[in-house]
Amino acid sequence: MGMWTQVALIGLAVAVVIFLGPGVKRMAEESPSGSREDWWTFVRIMAAVVGFILLMVLFLRWGQ
Amino acid sequence: MASNQYAAAQQTAGALATNKVLRNTYLLLSMTLLFSGVTAGVSMAMHLPAPGLILTMVGYFGLLFLTNALRNSAWGLVSVFALTGFMGLTLGPILNMYVQMFSNGSELILTAFGGTGAIFLGLSGYAVVTRKDFSFLGGMIFVGILVAFLASLAAAIFGLPLLSLVVSGAFILLMSGLILWQTSQIIHGGETNYIMATVTLYVALFNLFLSLLQILAALSGQQR
């Protein structure tokens, strides 16, 4: 990667933090806090997603 | 008695409005997915070169901000198709690269495509059927996306493939959460603009597909 591309990417990172950072911070502060049960539901759903991806990897390897 | 009827009528009107936003979102999402599929196909067939990271980022963010600015007018629809068409164009060279780099490239792409569809249908369906409120995920998801985006830039700048893979894994979980959050927002009246809802779901699907493709290629890809 060229030096100017690297400089531009660093500039983009700084711009993203400056422009989107405050909005994201506000959103995080205003977001309602979920109950323990809510978070467990979310963890279970994410575990199902990870399990599904592992199945896809196994399926691809099995087909080789 | 009259107040009960009024409350019931208001509830029905709210539910109808929610269903309309959900229906319009899914309709526009399927049309934009078809359109970006066509532009990705054209880009692949013509072997268009990758536009480069800077042009890609300027295009993505420029069209994203334009769509946000036009979200309440008919021009917003034009802007959505411009954004998704552009994203499809940038996808073509990436897919060509996978086909050329891996002997099972086509299989990887099809599996990632099917997997993305299944994950989206599963998560969105879960949120619609259970009507569970996932608004508590908002803060975590947007902070996570910002951190993951900065980490992906760092991985690109310093050439760190392992960090790139970790970011892809994080993006899969964050985009899955984003699908749950956005669908829940539509159902509970938190999002009433179907153009913005479509853009959020489209971006989630796009990132989910690319991250899944990278993970599958790293774990089951056969390099030529």
Interface residues (C-beta under 8 A of the other chain):
Chain A: M1 T5 Q6 A8 L9 I10 L12 A13 V16 V17 L20 G21 V24 M27 A28 E29 E30 S31 P32 S33 G34 D38 W39 T41 F42 I45 M46 A48 V49 V50 F52 I53 M56 V57 F59 L60 R61 G63 Q64
Chain B: G52 L53 I54 M57 N104 E107 L108 T111 G115 A118 I119 G122 L123 Y126 K132 F134 S135 F136 L137 G138 G139 M140 F142 V143 L146 F149 L150 L153 A154 A156 I157 G159 I172 L173 S176 G177 L180 L212 I215 L216 L219 S220 Q222
